[in-house]
């Protein structure tokens, strides 16, 4: 695990929490989030009552995907939404009103999976000419495109829903696949001794929190209180990783064990931040989306994407966490 924290952030967060708690007076905040392995700050903040300490009553609203949670945010149904960064890029390209207020974790273990019946998959060059399944128009499609481009090879990319990729790989309809991380374990089990993986660098999934424009404009103290609670939990995750794993495992109700989290977190960079790595990725993905014709829009640049990273609330509770131009 790789953690990024400021030593004085906890003290500053406590001050912010104590200042805002009385003003918030138990205001209800709707948060689109579902228990998952990559955002332990939320689990810890819930378990330790940090949101209540901050004077807010968080109502968790679950959606099947981050994209649907983001749509609820844009539609005014929730105040905050957790998701991977990709929906935020599409939202920015289509001129939606929202702001990314925190980046909670980065997944560094993205990989391409193949069957040894077709490839030993020792390098990106081995992808040449393969039938590779992925879900088009998503961040895994972007990842595959970047790997192929960097390797200077071409492949036959086949669109499939996430749930169909593993069966297609087992049956031989495709020879390799790029899944969402939640399907890695299923693929390894299904392929058995034929399982091969390639961890090509170049892309990290960023797990972010976005706020509605209404929350940003009309409820700035609530936004700071919400992020202050997460910042306090962020420090706890660093100080007690095992305790954080136990909080996550409890919320996931058996879907992920502490041992499983310990293995997964080797590929997760935990720590709340807003930095130039995220900005650069949003711009790169935006340009890729436009080049593919997925959305008809002007190709973004750092200066056009930067306003969607609303850093003032996080800077107020944890200044060292913000490293943006």
Phi and psi restraints in degrees (value plus and minus 20) as a CYANA .aco file:
   2 UNK   PHI    -144.9  -104.9
   2 UNK   PSI      99.1   139.1
   3 UNK   PHI    -132.8   -92.8
   3 UNK   PSI     123.9   163.9
   4 UNK   PHI    -144.4  -104.4
   4 UNK   PSI      97.3   137.3
   5 UNK   PHI    -164.7  -124.7
   5 UNK   PSI     130.9   170.9
   6 UNK   PHI    -116.7   -76.7
   6 UNK   PSI     115.4   155.4
   7 UNK   PHI     -85.2   -45.2
   7 UNK   PSI     -48.3    -8.3
   8 UNK   PHI    -115.6   -75.6
   8 UNK   PSI     -19.4    20.6
   9 UNK   PHI     -83.9   -43.9
   9 UNK   PSI     -57.3   -17.3
  10 UNK   PHI     -81.9   -41.9
  10 UNK   PSI     -63.5   -23.5
  11 UNK   PHI     -85.1   -45.1
  11 UNK   PSI     -62.4   -22.4
  12 UNK   PHI     -84.5   -44.5
  12 UNK   PSI     -60.3   -20.3
  13 UNK   PHI     -82.3   -42.3
  13 UNK   PSI     -62.4   -22.4
  14 UNK   PHI     -78.7   -38.7
  14 UNK   PSI     -60.1   -20.1
  15 UNK   PHI     -85.5   -45.5
  15 UNK   PSI     -62.6   -22.6
  16 UNK   PHI     -84.2   -44.2
  16 UNK   PSI     -62.9   -22.9
  17 UNK   PHI     -81.8   -41.8
  17 UNK   PSI     -65.8   -25.8
  18 UNK   PHI     -87.0   -47.0
  18 UNK   PSI     -53.1   -13.1
  19 UNK   PHI     -90.5   -50.5
  19 UNK   PSI     -59.6   -19.6
  20 UNK   PHI    -108.9   -68.9
  20 UNK   PSI     -42.4    -2.4
  21 UNK   PHI     -77.9   -37.9
  21 UNK   PSI     -65.4   -25.4
  22 UNK   PHI     -88.1   -48.1
  22 UNK   PSI     -54.5   -14.5
  23 UNK   PHI     -90.4   -50.4
  23 UNK   PSI     -54.3   -14.3
  24 UNK   PHI     -94.4   -54.4
  24 UNK   PSI     -55.5   -15.5
  25 UNK   PHI      31.6    71.6
  25 UNK   PSI      28.5    68.5
  26 UNK   PHI      51.1    91.1
  26 UNK   PSI      10.6    50.6
  27 UNK   PHI     -83.0   -43.0
  27 UNK   PSI     116.0   156.0
  28 UNK   PHI     -99.6   -59.6
  28 UNK   PSI     110.7   150.7
  29 UNK   PHI    -141.2  -101.2
  29 UNK   PSI     104.9   144.9
  30 UNK   PHI    -112.6   -72.6
  30 UNK   PSI     104.3   144.3
  31 UNK   PHI    -146.1  -106.1
  31 UNK   PSI      95.7   135.7
  32 UNK   PHI     -99.1   -59.1
  32 UNK   PSI      84.7   124.7
  33 UNK   PHI    -178.7  -138.7
  33 UNK   PSI     123.7   163.7
  34 UNK   PHI    -148.1  -108.1
  34 UNK   PSI     126.8   166.8
  35 UNK   PHI     -73.0   -33.0
  35 UNK   PSI     112.2   152.2
  36 UNK   PHI    -174.4  -134.4
  36 UNK   PSI     146.6   186.6
  37 UNK   PHI     -99.2   -59.2
  37 UNK   PSI     -34.0     6.0
  38 UNK   PHI    -121.8   -81.8
  38 UNK   PSI     -21.7    18.3
  39 UNK   PHI    -147.6  -107.6
  39 UNK   PSI      44.2    84.2
  40 UNK   PHI     -83.9   -43.9
  40 UNK   PSI     -40.6    -0.6
  41 UNK   PHI     -78.9   -38.9
  41 UNK   PSI     -58.2   -18.2
  42 UNK   PHI     -87.8   -47.8
  42 UNK   PSI     -65.7   -25.7
  43 UNK   PHI     -79.6   -39.6
  43 UNK   PSI     -64.3   -24.3
  44 UNK   PHI     -87.7   -47.7
  44 UNK   PSI     -62.2   -22.2
  45 UNK   PHI     -81.6   -41.6
  45 UNK   PSI     -57.6   -17.6
  46 UNK   PHI     -89.2   -49.2
  46 UNK   PSI     -68.4   -28.4
  47 UNK   PHI     -82.4   -42.4
  47 UNK   PSI     -56.4   -16.4
  48 UNK   PHI    -117.2   -77.2
  48 UNK   PSI     -17.6    22.4
  49 UNK   PHI      52.7    92.7
  49 UNK   PSI       4.8    44.8
  50 UNK   PHI     -88.1   -48.1
  50 UNK   PSI     -52.4   -12.4
  51 UNK   PHI     -85.7   -45.7
  51 UNK   PSI     -63.5   -23.5
  52 UNK   PHI     -84.5   -44.5
  52 UNK   PSI     -58.8   -18.8
  53 UNK   PHI     -79.5   -39.5
  53 UNK   PSI     -52.2   -12.2
  54 UNK   PHI    -102.0   -62.0
  54 UNK   PSI     -22.6    17.4
  55 UNK   PHI      67.2   107.2
  55 UNK   PSI      -1.7    38.3
  56 UNK   PHI    -144.5  -104.5
  56 UNK   PSI     126.4   166.4
  57 UNK   PHI    -127.4   -87.4
  57 UNK   PSI      83.7   123.7
  58 UNK   PHI    -104.7   -64.7
  58 UNK   PSI     102.8   142.8
  59 UNK   PHI    -122.2   -82.2
  59 UNK   PSI      90.4   130.4
  60 UNK   PHI     -98.9   -58.9
  60 UNK   PSI     106.0   146.0
  61 UNK   PHI    -137.0   -97.0
  61 UNK   PSI      96.3   136.3
  62 UNK   PHI    -111.4   -71.4
  62 UNK   PSI     120.5   160.5
  63 UNK   PHI    -150.3  -110.3
  63 UNK   PSI     134.2   174.2
  64 UNK   PHI     -82.4   -42.4
  64 UNK   PSI     -45.7    -5.7
  65 UNK   PHI    -168.5  -128.5
  65 UNK   PSI     142.1   182.1
  66 UNK   PHI     -83.9   -43.9
  66 UNK   PSI     -53.2   -13.2
  67 UNK   PHI     -80.8   -40.8
  67 UNK   PSI     -62.5   -22.5
  68 UNK   PHI     -90.3   -50.3
  68 UNK   PSI     -55.5   -15.5
  69 UNK   PHI     -82.7   -42.7
  69 UNK   PSI     -59.0   -19.0
  70 UNK   PHI     -85.4   -45.4
  70 UNK   PSI     -60.1   -20.1
  71 UNK   PHI     -81.8   -41.8
  71 UNK   PSI     -56.7   -16.7
  72 UNK   PHI     -86.8   -46.8
  72 UNK   PSI     -55.6   -15.6
  73 UNK   PHI     -83.8   -43.8
  73 UNK   PSI     -68.6   -28.6
  74 UNK   PHI     -82.5   -42.5
  74 UNK   PSI     -54.9   -14.9
  75 UNK   PHI    -100.1   -60.1
  75 UNK   PSI     -20.7    19.3
  76 UNK   PHI      62.7   102.7
  76 UNK   PSI      -8.6    31.4
  77 UNK   PHI    -101.3   -61.3
  77 UNK   PSI     -45.4    -5.4
  78 UNK   PHI    -154.4  -114.4
  78 UNK   PSI     140.7   180.7
  79 UNK   PHI    -110.0   -70.0
  79 UNK   PSI     -54.2   -14.2
  80 UNK   PHI    -154.4  -114.4
  80 UNK   PSI     132.4   172.4
  81 UNK   PHI    -161.5  -121.5
  81 UNK   PSI     116.3   156.3
  82 UNK   PHI    -116.2   -76.2
  82 UNK   PSI     120.7   160.7
  83 UNK   PHI    -189.3  -149.3
  83 UNK   PSI     149.0   189.0
  84 UNK   PHI     -92.3   -52.3
  84 UNK   PSI     147.8   187.8
  85 UNK   PHI     -92.5   -52.5
  85 UNK   PSI     -39.8     0.2
  86 UNK   PHI     -81.8   -41.8
  86 UNK   PSI     -65.7   -25.7
  87 UNK   PHI     -78.8   -38.8
  87 UNK   PSI     -51.9   -11.9
  88 UNK   PHI     -84.7   -44.7
  88 UNK   PSI     -54.9   -14.9
  89 UNK   PHI     -84.5   -44.5
  89 UNK   PSI     -66.8   -26.8
  90 UNK   PHI     -83.6   -43.6
  90 UNK   PSI     -56.2   -16.2
  91 UNK   PHI     -84.2   -44.2
  91 UNK   PSI     -61.4   -21.4
  92 UNK   PHI     -85.7   -45.7
  92 UNK   PSI     -61.1   -21.1
  93 UNK   PHI     -85.8   -45.8
  93 UNK   PSI     -47.9    -7.9
  94 UNK   PHI    -117.9   -77.9
  94 UNK   PSI     -11.4    28.6
  95 UNK   PHI      54.8    94.8
  95 UNK   PSI       5.0    45.0
  96 UNK   PHI     -90.0   -50.0
  96 UNK   PSI     137.5   177.5
  97 UNK   PHI    -122.4   -82.4
  97 UNK   PSI      92.9   132.9
  98 UNK   PHI    -191.1  -151.1
  98 UNK   PSI     156.1   196.1
  99 UNK   PHI    -167.8  -127.8
  99 UNK   PSI     116.4   156.4
 100 UNK   PHI    -100.5   -60.5
 100 UNK   PSI     101.0   141.0
 101 UNK   PHI    -130.3   -90.3
 101 UNK   PSI     -30.4     9.6
 102 UNK   PHI    -183.4  -143.4
 102 UNK   PSI     129.0   169.0
 103 UNK   PHI    -138.6   -98.6
 103 UNK   PSI      89.4   129.4
 104 UNK   PHI    -105.5   -65.5
 104 UNK   PSI     -52.6   -12.6
 105 UNK   PHI    -183.7  -143.7
 105 UNK   PSI     137.3   177.3
 106 UNK   PHI    -144.7  -104.7
 106 UNK   PSI     109.3   149.3
 107 UNK   PHI    -111.7   -71.7
 107 UNK   PSI      99.6   139.6
 108 UNK   PHI    -123.8   -83.8
 108 UNK   PSI     -14.2    25.8
 109 UNK   PHI    -124.9   -84.9
 109 UNK   PSI       4.1    44.1
 110 UNK   PHI     -77.6   -37.6
 110 UNK   PSI     120.2   160.2
 111 UNK   PHI    -171.4  -131.4
 111 UNK   PSI     141.6   181.6
 112 UNK   PHI    -128.4   -88.4
 112 UNK   PSI     116.9   156.9
 113 UNK   PHI    -138.5   -98.5
 113 UNK   PSI     118.1   158.1
 114 UNK   PHI    -158.5  -118.5
 114 UNK   PSI     147.7   187.7
 115 UNK   PHI    -117.0   -77.0
 115 UNK   PSI     116.4   156.4
 116 UNK   PHI     -84.2   -44.2
 116 UNK   PSI     -33.4     6.6
 117 UNK   PHI     -83.9   -43.9
 117 UNK   PSI     -41.8    -1.8
 118 UNK   PHI    -139.6   -99.6
 118 UNK   PSI     -49.6    -9.6
 119 UNK   PHI    -182.2  -142.2
 119 UNK   PSI     120.6   160.6
 120 UNK   PHI     -99.2   -59.2
 120 UNK   PSI     -34.9     5.1
 121 UNK   PHI      32.4    72.4
 121 UNK   PSI      37.2    77.2
 122 UNK   PHI    -109.2   -69.2
 122 UNK   PSI     -39.6     0.4
 123 UNK   PHI    -174.1  -134.1
 123 UNK   PSI     142.8   182.8
 124 UNK   PHI     -76.4   -36.4
 124 UNK   PSI     -47.0    -7.0
 125 UNK   PHI     -81.4   -41.4
 125 UNK   PSI     -45.9    -5.9
 126 UNK   PHI     -90.2   -50.2
 126 UNK   PSI     -29.2    10.8
 127 UNK   PHI     -99.0   -59.0
 127 UNK   PSI     -32.7     7.3
 128 UNK   PHI     -76.0   -36.0
 128 UNK   PSI     104.1   144.1
 129 UNK   PHI      58.3    98.3
 129 UNK   PSI     -21.7    18.3
 130 UNK   PHI     -97.0   -57.0
 130 UNK   PSI     135.3   175.3
 131 UNK   PHI    -106.4   -66.4
 131 UNK   PSI      91.9   131.9
 132 UNK   PHI    -135.9   -95.9
 132 UNK   PSI     102.0   142.0
 133 UNK   PHI    -110.4   -70.4
 133 UNK   PSI     121.7   161.7
 134 UNK   PHI    -179.6  -139.6
 134 UNK   PSI     157.5   197.5
 135 UNK   PHI    -122.8   -82.8
 135 UNK   PSI      87.1   127.1
 136 UNK   PHI     -82.5   -42.5
 136 UNK   PSI     127.1   167.1
 137 UNK   PHI      58.0    98.0
 137 UNK   PSI      -2.5    37.5
 138 UNK   PHI    -142.2  -102.2
 138 UNK   PSI     157.0   197.0
 139 UNK   PHI     -86.4   -46.4
 139 UNK   PSI     -47.6    -7.6
 140 UNK   PHI     -92.9   -52.9
 140 UNK   PSI     -51.9   -11.9
 141 UNK   PHI     -84.7   -44.7
 141 UNK   PSI     -63.3   -23.3
 142 UNK   PHI     -79.1   -39.1
 142 UNK   PSI     -65.8   -25.8
 143 UNK   PHI     -78.8   -38.8
 143 UNK   PSI     -68.0   -28.0
 144 UNK   PHI     -80.5   -40.5
 144 UNK   PSI     -63.6   -23.6
 145 UNK   PHI     -78.8   -38.8
 145 UNK   PSI     -62.5   -22.5
 146 UNK   PHI     -86.6   -46.6
 146 UNK   PSI     -60.4   -20.4
 147 UNK   PHI     -84.2   -44.2
 147 UNK   PSI     -65.9   -25.9
 148 UNK   PHI     -83.5   -43.5
 148 UNK   PSI     -61.7   -21.7
 149 UNK   PHI     -83.6   -43.6
 149 UNK   PSI     -66.5   -26.5
 150 UNK   PHI     -84.8   -44.8
 150 UNK   PSI     -52.5   -12.5
 151 UNK   PHI    -102.2   -62.2
 151 UNK   PSI     -34.9     5.1
 152 UNK   PHI      49.2    89.2
 152 UNK   PSI      12.4    52.4
 153 UNK   PHI    -146.0  -106.0
 153 UNK   PSI     142.0   182.0
 154 UNK   PHI    -140.3  -100.3
 154 UNK   PSI     135.1   175.1
 155 UNK   PHI    -166.6  -126.6
 155 UNK   PSI     145.8   185.8
 156 UNK   PHI    -109.9   -69.9
 156 UNK   PSI      86.1   126.1
 157 UNK   PHI    -111.8   -71.8
 157 UNK   PSI     105.0   145.0
 158 UNK   PHI    -135.9   -95.9
 158 UNK   PSI     109.6   149.6
 159 UNK   PHI     -98.7   -58.7
 159 UNK   PSI     115.9   155.9
 160 UNK   PHI    -174.5  -134.5
 160 UNK   PSI     132.0   172.0
 161 UNK   PHI     -90.0   -50.0
 161 UNK   PSI     134.2   174.2
 162 UNK   PHI     -73.5   -33.5
 162 UNK   PSI     -59.2   -19.2
 163 UNK   PHI     -93.8   -53.8
 163 UNK   PSI     -37.3     2.7
 164 UNK   PHI    -112.9   -72.9
 164 UNK   PSI     -32.1     7.9
 165 UNK   PHI     -87.9   -47.9
 165 UNK   PSI     -65.1   -25.1
 166 UNK   PHI     -83.1   -43.1
 166 UNK   PSI     -70.4   -30.4
 167 UNK   PHI     -78.0   -38.0
 167 UNK   PSI     -57.8   -17.8
 168 UNK   PHI     -85.4   -45.4
 168 UNK   PSI     -56.7   -16.7
 169 UNK   PHI     -89.8   -49.8
 169 UNK   PSI     -61.1   -21.1
 170 UNK   PHI     -84.7   -44.7
 170 UNK   PSI     -61.4   -21.4
 171 UNK   PHI     -95.3   -55.3
 171 UNK   PSI     -37.6     2.4
 172 UNK   PHI      71.6   111.6
 172 UNK   PSI     -11.4    28.6
 173 UNK   PHI     -85.1   -45.1
 173 UNK   PSI     -50.3   -10.3
 174 UNK   PHI    -149.0  -109.0
 174 UNK   PSI     140.5   180.5
 175 UNK   PHI    -126.0   -86.0
 175 UNK   PSI     -35.8     4.2
 176 UNK   PHI    -174.1  -134.1
 176 UNK   PSI     147.1   187.1
 177 UNK   PHI    -174.1  -134.1
 177 UNK   PSI     132.5   172.5
 178 UNK   PHI    -139.3   -99.3
 178 UNK   PSI      90.5   130.5
 179 UNK   PHI    -121.9   -81.9
 179 UNK   PSI     148.8   188.8
 180 UNK   PHI     -92.2   -52.2
 180 UNK   PSI     128.1   168.1
 181 UNK   PHI     -74.9   -34.9
 181 UNK   PSI     -47.4    -7.4
 182 UNK   PHI     -85.0   -45.0
 182 UNK   PSI     -33.6     6.4
 183 UNK   PHI    -121.0   -81.0
 183 UNK   PSI     -20.7    19.3
 184 UNK   PHI     -81.0   -41.0
 184 UNK   PSI     -66.8   -26.8
 185 UNK   PHI     -82.8   -42.8
 185 UNK   PSI     -60.2   -20.2
 186 UNK   PHI     -83.2   -43.2
 186 UNK   PSI     -61.8   -21.8
 187 UNK   PHI     -84.9   -44.9
 187 UNK   PSI     -62.3   -22.3
 188 UNK   PHI     -83.5   -43.5
 188 UNK   PSI     -60.5   -20.5
 189 UNK   PHI     -87.9   -47.9
 189 UNK   PSI     -61.6   -21.6
 190 UNK   PHI     -90.1   -50.1
 190 UNK   PSI     -56.9   -16.9
 191 UNK   PHI    -104.2   -64.2
 191 UNK   PSI     -44.4    -4.4
 192 UNK   PHI      38.7    78.7
 192 UNK   PSI    -148.3  -108.3
 193 UNK   PHI     -86.8   -46.8
 193 UNK   PSI     -37.3     2.7
 194 UNK   PHI    -103.1   -63.1
 194 UNK   PSI     -24.4    15.6
 195 UNK   PHI     -87.7   -47.7
 195 UNK   PSI     108.9   148.9
 196 UNK   PHI    -155.3  -115.3
 196 UNK   PSI     124.9   164.9
 197 UNK   PHI    -157.6  -117.6
 197 UNK   PSI     131.6   171.6
 198 UNK   PHI    -148.9  -108.9
 198 UNK   PSI      97.6   137.6
 199 UNK   PHI    -116.3   -76.3
 199 UNK   PSI      63.9   103.9
 200 UNK   PHI    -103.3   -63.3
 200 UNK   PSI     112.5   152.5
 201 UNK   PHI     -94.1   -54.1
 201 UNK   PSI     154.2   194.2
 202 UNK   PHI      99.1   139.1
 202 UNK   PSI     -31.8     8.2
 203 UNK   PHI    -168.7  -128.7
 203 UNK   PSI     112.2   152.2
 204 UNK   PHI    -143.2  -103.2
 204 UNK   PSI     112.6   152.6
 205 UNK   PHI     -93.4   -53.4
 205 UNK   PSI     108.3   148.3
 206 UNK   PHI    -122.5   -82.5
 206 UNK   PSI     104.9   144.9
 207 UNK   PHI    -117.3   -77.3
 207 UNK   PSI      89.4   129.4
 208 UNK   PHI    -135.6   -95.6
 208 UNK   PSI     145.5   185.5
 209 UNK   PHI    -139.5   -99.5
 209 UNK   PSI     105.5   145.5
 210 UNK   PHI    -129.1   -89.1
 210 UNK   PSI     129.4   169.4
 211 UNK   PHI    -135.5   -95.5
 211 UNK   PSI     129.3   169.3
 212 UNK   PHI     -88.8   -48.8
 212 UNK   PSI     135.4   175.4
 213 UNK   PHI     -83.6   -43.6
 213 UNK   PSI     -54.1   -14.1
 214 UNK   PHI     -83.2   -43.2
 214 UNK   PSI     -62.6   -22.6
 215 UNK   PHI     -84.0   -44.0
 215 UNK   PSI     -63.1   -23.1
 216 UNK   PHI     -84.0   -44.0
 216 UNK   PSI     -64.3   -24.3
 217 UNK   PHI    -100.7   -60.7
 217 UNK   PSI     -59.7   -19.7
 218 UNK   PHI    -124.8   -84.8
 218 UNK   PSI     -38.0     2.0
 219 UNK   PHI    -153.0  -113.0
 219 UNK   PSI      34.9    74.9
 220 UNK   PHI     -81.2   -41.2
 220 UNK   PSI     -54.6   -14.6
 221 UNK   PHI     -89.5   -49.5
 221 UNK   PSI     -54.6   -14.6
 222 UNK   PHI     -85.7   -45.7
 222 UNK   PSI     -61.9   -21.9
 223 UNK   PHI     -82.0   -42.0
 223 UNK   PSI     -63.6   -23.6
 224 UNK   PHI     -84.7   -44.7
 224 UNK   PSI     -59.7   -19.7
 225 UNK   PHI     -83.3   -43.3
 225 UNK   PSI     -62.6   -22.6
 226 UNK   PHI     -81.4   -41.4
 226 UNK   PSI     -68.5   -28.5
 227 UNK   PHI     -89.9   -49.9
 227 UNK   PSI     -51.0   -11.0
 228 UNK   PHI     -83.1   -43.1
 228 UNK   PSI     -60.5   -20.5
 229 UNK   PHI     -84.2   -44.2
 229 UNK   PSI     -61.1   -21.1
 230 UNK   PHI     -87.8   -47.8
 230 UNK   PSI     -56.8   -16.8
 231 UNK   PHI     -85.2   -45.2
 231 UNK   PSI     -58.7   -18.7
 232 UNK   PHI     -84.3   -44.3
 232 UNK   PSI     -62.1   -22.1
 233 UNK   PHI     -86.7   -46.7
 233 UNK   PSI     -54.4   -14.4
 234 UNK   PHI     -77.2   -37.2
 234 UNK   PSI     -64.5   -24.5
 235 UNK   PHI     -85.4   -45.4
 235 UNK   PSI     -56.1   -16.1
 236 UNK   PHI     -85.9   -45.9
 236 UNK   PSI     -57.2   -17.2
 237 UNK   PHI     -81.6   -41.6
 237 UNK   PSI     -60.1   -20.1
 238 UNK   PHI     -86.2   -46.2
 238 UNK   PSI     -64.1   -24.1
 239 UNK   PHI     -92.8   -52.8
 239 UNK   PSI     -51.5   -11.5
 240 UNK   PHI    -160.7  -120.7
 240 UNK   PSI      54.7    94.7
 241 UNK   PHI     -78.9   -38.9
 241 UNK   PSI     -58.5   -18.5
 242 UNK   PHI     -84.8   -44.8
 242 UNK   PSI     -61.6   -21.6
 243 UNK   PHI     -81.5   -41.5
 243 UNK   PSI     -57.3   -17.3
 244 UNK   PHI     -85.7   -45.7
 244 UNK   PSI     -62.1   -22.1
 245 UNK   PHI     -80.5   -40.5
 245 UNK   PSI     -60.6   -20.6
 246 UNK   PHI     -84.6   -44.6
 246 UNK   PSI     -58.1   -18.1
 247 UNK   PHI     -85.9   -45.9
 247 UNK   PSI     -60.5   -20.5
 248 UNK   PHI     -86.2   -46.2
 248 UNK   PSI     -67.3   -27.3
 249 UNK   PHI     -80.5   -40.5
 249 UNK   PSI     -58.1   -18.1
 250 UNK   PHI     -84.2   -44.2
 250 UNK   PSI     -62.4   -22.4
 251 UNK   PHI     -90.2   -50.2
 251 UNK   PSI     -48.9    -8.9
 252 UNK   PHI    -104.0   -64.0
 252 UNK   PSI     -25.6    14.4
 253 UNK   PHI      30.9    70.9
 253 UNK   PSI      30.7    70.7
 254 UNK   PHI      73.2   113.2
 254 UNK   PSI     -32.1     7.9
 255 UNK   PHI     -89.6   -49.6
 255 UNK   PSI     -42.6    -2.6
 256 UNK   PHI    -165.9  -125.9
 256 UNK   PSI     109.0   149.0
 257 UNK   PHI    -111.0   -71.0
 257 UNK   PSI     148.0   188.0
 258 UNK   PHI     -81.5   -41.5
 258 UNK   PSI     -61.0   -21.0
 259 UNK   PHI     -82.4   -42.4
 259 UNK   PSI     -61.1   -21.1
 260 UNK   PHI     -83.9   -43.9
 260 UNK   PSI     -59.9   -19.9
 261 UNK   PHI     -86.2   -46.2
 261 UNK   PSI     -60.0   -20.0
 262 UNK   PHI     -79.8   -39.8
 262 UNK   PSI     -59.8   -19.8
 263 UNK   PHI     -89.9   -49.9
 263 UNK   PSI     -63.7   -23.7
 264 UNK   PHI     -86.1   -46.1
 264 UNK   PSI     -59.4   -19.4
 265 UNK   PHI     -88.7   -48.7
 265 UNK   PSI     -28.1    11.9
 266 UNK   PHI     -85.2   -45.2
 266 UNK   PSI     -42.2    -2.2
 267 UNK   PHI    -127.8   -87.8
 267 UNK   PSI      -1.8    38.2
 268 UNK   PHI    -144.1  -104.1
 268 UNK   PSI     107.6   147.6
 269 UNK   PHI    -115.5   -75.5
 269 UNK   PSI      80.3   120.3
 270 UNK   PHI    -109.7   -69.7
 270 UNK   PSI     123.4   163.4
 271 UNK   PHI     124.6   164.6
 271 UNK   PSI     106.9   146.9
 272 UNK   PHI     -96.2   -56.2
 272 UNK   PSI     109.1   149.1
 273 UNK   PHI    -177.7  -137.7
 273 UNK   PSI     149.9   189.9
 274 UNK   PHI    -161.9  -121.9
 274 UNK   PSI      94.5   134.5
 275 UNK   PHI    -162.7  -122.7
 275 UNK   PSI    -199.4  -159.4
 276 UNK   PHI     -89.7   -49.7
 276 UNK   PSI     -42.6    -2.6
 277 UNK   PHI     -80.7   -40.7
 277 UNK   PSI     -62.9   -22.9
 278 UNK   PHI     -86.1   -46.1
 278 UNK   PSI     -64.6   -24.6
 279 UNK   PHI     -78.9   -38.9
 279 UNK   PSI     -65.1   -25.1
 280 UNK   PHI     -82.7   -42.7
 280 UNK   PSI     -59.3   -19.3
 281 UNK   PHI     -86.5   -46.5
 281 UNK   PSI     -62.4   -22.4
 282 UNK   PHI     -79.4   -39.4
 282 UNK   PSI     -60.6   -20.6
 283 UNK   PHI     -87.4   -47.4
 283 UNK   PSI     -65.2   -25.2
 284 UNK   PHI     -81.9   -41.9
 284 UNK   PSI     -65.8   -25.8
 285 UNK   PHI     -85.4   -45.4
 285 UNK   PSI     -58.2   -18.2
 286 UNK   PHI     -82.0   -42.0
 286 UNK   PSI     -63.1   -23.1
 287 UNK   PHI     -84.9   -44.9
 287 UNK   PSI     -57.8   -17.8
 288 UNK   PHI     -85.1   -45.1
 288 UNK   PSI     -64.5   -24.5
 289 UNK   PHI     -80.0   -40.0
 289 UNK   PSI     -64.9   -24.9
 290 UNK   PHI     -85.8   -45.8
 290 UNK   PSI     -61.3   -21.3
 291 UNK   PHI     -85.5   -45.5
 291 UNK   PSI     -49.4    -9.4
 292 UNK   PHI    -102.8   -62.8
 292 UNK   PSI     -29.2    10.8
 293 UNK   PHI      56.3    96.3
 293 UNK   PSI      -5.6    34.4
 294 UNK   PHI     -85.5   -45.5
 294 UNK   PSI     -60.0   -20.0
 295 UNK   PHI    -151.3  -111.3
 295 UNK   PSI     113.4   153.4
 296 UNK   PHI    -105.5   -65.5
 296 UNK   PSI      85.5   125.5
 297 UNK   PHI    -177.8  -137.8
 297 UNK   PSI     146.9   186.9
 298 UNK   PHI     -94.5   -54.5
 298 UNK   PSI     116.9   156.9
 299 UNK   PHI     -79.0   -39.0
 299 UNK   PSI     110.9   150.9
 300 UNK   PHI     -97.1   -57.1
 300 UNK   PSI     139.1   179.1
 301 UNK   PHI    -148.3  -108.3
 301 UNK   PSI     146.0   186.0
 302 UNK   PHI     -72.7   -32.7
 302 UNK   PSI     -59.4   -19.4
 303 UNK   PHI     -91.6   -51.6
 303 UNK   PSI     -43.9    -3.9
 304 UNK   PHI    -108.5   -68.5
 304 UNK   PSI     -44.6    -4.6
 305 UNK   PHI    -110.1   -70.1
 305 UNK   PSI     -45.3    -5.3
 306 UNK   PHI     -76.4   -36.4
 306 UNK   PSI     -58.9   -18.9
 307 UNK   PHI     -81.1   -41.1
 307 UNK   PSI     -39.0     1.0
 308 UNK   PHI     -99.6   -59.6
 308 UNK   PSI     -30.0    10.0
 309 UNK   PHI    -117.4   -77.4
 309 UNK   PSI      79.2   119.2
 310 UNK   PHI    -112.2   -72.2
 310 UNK   PSI      79.2   119.2
 311 UNK   PHI    -117.6   -77.6
 311 UNK   PSI     -29.7    10.3
 312 UNK   PHI     -78.7   -38.7
 312 UNK   PSI     -64.1   -24.1
 313 UNK   PHI     -83.4   -43.4
 313 UNK   PSI     -63.2   -23.2
 314 UNK   PHI     -88.3   -48.3
 314 UNK   PSI     -57.8   -17.8
 315 UNK   PHI     -82.1   -42.1
 315 UNK   PSI     -51.2   -11.2
 316 UNK   PHI     -90.4   -50.4
 316 UNK   PSI     -51.8   -11.8
 317 UNK   PHI    -120.7   -80.7
 317 UNK   PSI     -42.8    -2.8
 318 UNK   PHI    -174.0  -134.0
 318 UNK   PSI      59.3    99.3
 319 UNK   PHI     -75.6   -35.6
 319 UNK   PSI     -58.6   -18.6
 320 UNK   PHI     -89.7   -49.7
 320 UNK   PSI     -34.8     5.2
 321 UNK   PHI     -97.2   -57.2
 321 UNK   PSI     -35.5     4.5
 322 UNK   PHI    -121.5   -81.5
 322 UNK   PSI     100.5   140.5
 323 UNK   PHI    -156.8  -116.8
 323 UNK   PSI      52.7    92.7
 324 UNK   PHI    -144.2  -104.2
 324 UNK   PSI     130.4   170.4
